[in-house]
């Protein structure tokens, strides 16, 4: 599982079409369903700063630090 920004992508995406991915951003949980490419996207408004995003599906869990910059 790889996380880019707030769009986790799973390497075996063909088996994850239509699957639920749970994401934790700044202590708030979001559940998203993967698209036909196995990607679950999350669009949220965050203040500038660094955040840890944790994405999970089944027993697979990964975390990444994202940076939000001012426009």
VOBA-1610 file (N, C-alpha, C; in pm, whole numbers, padded with zeros to 5 digits, always signed):
BEGIN
Unk+00085-00116+00000Unk+00000+00000+00000Unk+00090+00123+00000Unk+00062+00218-00086Unk+00136+00344-00091Unk+00040+00459-00065Unk+00087+00562-00002Unk+00004+00679+00022Unk+00069+00799-00042Unk-00003+00867-00129Unk+00043+00990-00192Unk-00055+01099-00154Unk-00011+01195-00075Unk-00103+01298-00028Unk-00214+01233+00051Unk-00335+01251+00010Unk-00447+01186+00078Unk-00520+01088-00013Unk-00448+01030-00108Unk-00505+00929-00196Unk-00426+00800-00185Unk-00466+00710-00094Unk-00391+00584-00084Unk-00417+00498-00205Unk-00311+00436-00256Unk-00325+00343-00367Unk-00266+00210-00325Unk-00333+00104-00360Unk-00289-00030-00325Unk-00230-00095-00449Unk-00114-00156-00435Unk-00044-00213-00549Unk-00124-00321-00619Unk-00203-00396-00547Unk-00286-00500-00610Unk-00426-00445-00635Unk-00432-00332-00705Unk-00557-00259-00720Unk-00668-00341-00785Unk-00636-00438-00869Unk-00741-00514-00935Unk-00828-00590-00835Unk-00771-00627-00721Unk-00848-00700-00621Unk-00915-00606-00520Unk-00891-00476-00533Unk-00947-00381-00437Unk-01051-00287-00497Unk-01104-00320-00612Unk-01209-00238-00671Unk-01333-00246-00583Unk-01387-00130-00548Unk-01509-00127-00468Unk-01491-00164-00322Unk-01368-00163-00273Unk-01339-00197-00133Unk-01335-00071-00047Unk-01364-00085+00080Unk-01362+00028+00173Unk-01224+00046+00234Unk-01174+00169+00228Unk-01047+00206+00290Unk-01079+00307+00398Unk-01020+00290+00516Unk-01038+00382+00625Unk-00915+00470+00637Unk-00936+00601+00647Unk-00827+00696+00660Unk-00846+00779+00787Unk-00736+00798+00858Unk-00736+00880+00978Unk-00647+01001+00950Unk-00707+01119+00951Unk-00633+01242+00928Unk-00660+01334+01046Unk-00555+01366+01120Unk-00568+01458+01233Unk-00673+01411+01334Unk-00683+01279+01352Unk-00776+01225+01450Unk-00918+01207+01402Unk-00946+01238+01276Unk-01080+01222+01219Unk-01077+01104+01122Unk-01172+01011+01140Unk-01178+00893+01054Unk-01269+00918+00934Unk-01225+00872+00818Unk-01301+00881+00694Unk-01301+00743+00631Unk-01413+00702+00577Unk-01422+00576+00502Unk-01456+00610+00359Unk-01377+00555+00267Unk-01397+00579+00124Unk-01393+00445+00052Unk-01465+00438-00059Unk-01467+00317-00141Unk-01373+00337-00259Unk-01292+00235-00286Unk-01197+00245-00397Unk-01270+00246-00531Unk-01209+00315-00628Unk-01268+00322-00762Unk-01224+00202-00846Unk-01250+00209-00975Unk-01218+00098-01065Unk-01068+00070-01074Unk-00986+00168-01035Unk-00841+00151-01036Unk-00786+00114-00898Unk-00874+00093-00800Unk-00830+00058-00666Unk-00781+00176-00584Unk-00821+00298-00623Unk-00775+00419-00554Unk-00891+00479-00474Unk-00864+00512-00350Unk-00961+00582-00267Unk-00908+00723-00244Unk-00984+00823-00287Unk-00941+00962-00274Unk-01019+01032-00165Unk-00952+01126-00102Unk-01013+01202+00006Unk-00979+01349-00015Unk-01081+01431-00032Unk-01062+01574-00048Unk-01117+01644+00075Unk-01028+01702+00153Unk-01069+01773+00275Unk-00992+01904+00285Unk-01049+01998+00357Unk-00982+02126+00380Unk-00901+02118+00509Unk-00773+02147+00499Unk-00685+02148+00614Unk-00610+02280+00619Unk-00583+02327+00738Unk-00501+02446+00754Unk-00357+02412+00717Unk-00279+02512+00676Unk-00138+02483+00645Unk-00067+02418+00764Unk+00018+02321+00734Unk+00093+02250+00837Unk+00121+02108+00794Unk+00176+02030+00886Unk+00206+01889+00859Unk+00105+01802+00934Unk+00065+01696+00868Unk-00033+01604+00923Unk+00012+01460+00896Unk-00029+01371+00984Unk-00006+01228+00963Unk-00137+01170+00912Unk-00130+01100+00799Unk-00246+01027+00748Unk-00217+00879+00760Unk-00313+00807+00814Unk-00302+00663+00826Unk-00415+00602+00745Unk-00382+00511+00656Unk-00481+00444+00573Unk-00476+00295+00603Unk-00594+00233+00606Unk-00598+00090+00634Unk-00706+00021+00551Unk-00677-00104+00521Unk-00772-00192+00453Unk-00743-00332+00505Unk-00840-00389+00572Unk-00817-00520+00633Unk-00705-00511+00735Unk-00603-00594+00718Unk-00489-00591+00810Unk-00375-00503+00761Unk-00388-00448+00641Unk-00283-00361+00585Unk-00302-00218+00638Unk-00195-00162+00693Unk-00198-00027+00747Unk-00071+00045+00706Unk-00085+00171+00667Unk+00032+00251+00635Unk+00008+00395+00679Unk+00115+00465+00710Unk+00107+00605+00750Unk+00204+00688+00668Unk+00171+00814+00652Unk+00256+00905+00579Unk+00236+01045+00633Unk+00339+01127+00627Unk+00327+01267+00667Unk+00300+01349+00542Unk+00197+01433+00548Unk+00166+01521+00436Unk+00187+01665+00481Unk+00225+01750+00388Unk+00242+01893+00415Unk+00139+01970+00335Unk+00065+02056+00404Unk-00032+02143+00340Unk+00028+02283+00340Unk+00038+02341+00221Unk+00096+02474+00207Unk-00012+02577+00182Unk+00018+02702+00214Unk-00076+02810+00187Unk-00084+02834+00038Unk-00202+02877-00008Unk-00219+02909-00151Unk-00149+03038-00185
//
